[in-house]
Amino acid sequence: MVSLADLDAMSMEEAQVLPYAERDRLLDLIIADGRRQSTDMVSYRTGLYCDYFEEDLVRLLKVRAVKIICRGTTSSGFDGVVVGETEEEQYRAAFCHVNTTLEAAGSGFGRVVTLVVFLTDMDNWPLLNQVYREFIPEPPCRAVIGTTGLAQKPLAIEIVNCVAYRVAP
């Protein structure tokens, strides 16, 4: 198995001819290595998000990583009908819809590096975090912003920005 140090020592050409499975495994290491905290102090937010993501373009190019930028996603289904009667159901539906997009693009929540969420009720912050933990295995950079409304009146959440990576075949 190739380590990140081995990858760093390789030329672009050497790295890009590694088997797909090896480049795919290395991408997970690159993303994990790029997640950073601005301090060593333990925070109440542990496991929710990292402070910043250091995008190592050389490493990403070596494994032939592709950036995926998802569109804004609400709890509305692809047919426009709002999914969920409660905020919890809407939160879960929005994350399921983003998961569908990530999977279609060849990625997943484990490779998300940035996530921006709009909520219409910031009093539901603990509820959002509960649902978020069901979907997010590794903490990306994250912002949650309160808003007075979204495109449709009953909407409670919009995942406005989601950036992830995958490896090109």
Secondary structure as UniProt FT lines:
FT   HELIX           4..9
FT   HELIX           12..16
FT   HELIX           20..34
FT   STRAND          35..36
FT   TURN            44..48
FT   STRAND          52..53
FT   HELIX           57..62
FT   TURN            63..64
FT   STRAND          65..70
FT   STRAND          73..74
FT   TURN            78..79
FT   HELIX           87..104
FT   TURN            105..106
FT   HELIX           109..111
FT   STRAND          112..119
FT   HELIX           122..124
FT   HELIX           125..135
FT   STRAND          141..146
FT   TURN            153..154
FT   STRAND          157..167
//
